[in-house]
Amino acid sequence: MLKKQTLHTHKRDEMIEVTEEVQAFVNELGIQEGTVLIYCSHTTAGITINENADPDVKSDMIRRFDETYPWNMVKDMHAEGNTAAHMKASTVGASQTVIITGGKLLLGTWQGIYFCEFDGPMQRTYYLKCS
């Protein structure tokens, strides 16, 4: 089963935890063993797994992405002016796969699944697929 999820981002750069939504999808399907794919179909957003205990990790990551891929590069030629967002999304990646065992996502103690916005605010979608 494929499920389309919608969310609204509120800032240009933002990491929104979606772990609970992914686990709810697994629960809805009653999957006990398998995998779930979390996929972002946008070129200026992505999906990552990282620490969900300390909110400073998200802030630090966004700051470091901005340092690595600044928005004001005069040599960037992309007409929309959002090359930095494309670079950030390519670095994070479009998808993550998580193992399901015993009906639960197999994540580390401090891990969470994040939708990463790099060109917001916008209404965004991501997809979930279990196997």
PyMOL commands that set and color helices and strands:
alter all, ss='L'
color gray80, all
select helices_A, chain A and resi 19-29+55-68+83-92
alter helices_A, ss='H'
color red, helices_A
select strands_A, chain A and resi 2-8+14-17+33-40+45-51+95-101+104-105+111-117+123-130
alter strands_A, ss='S'
color yellow, strands_A
deselect
rebuild
show_as cartoon
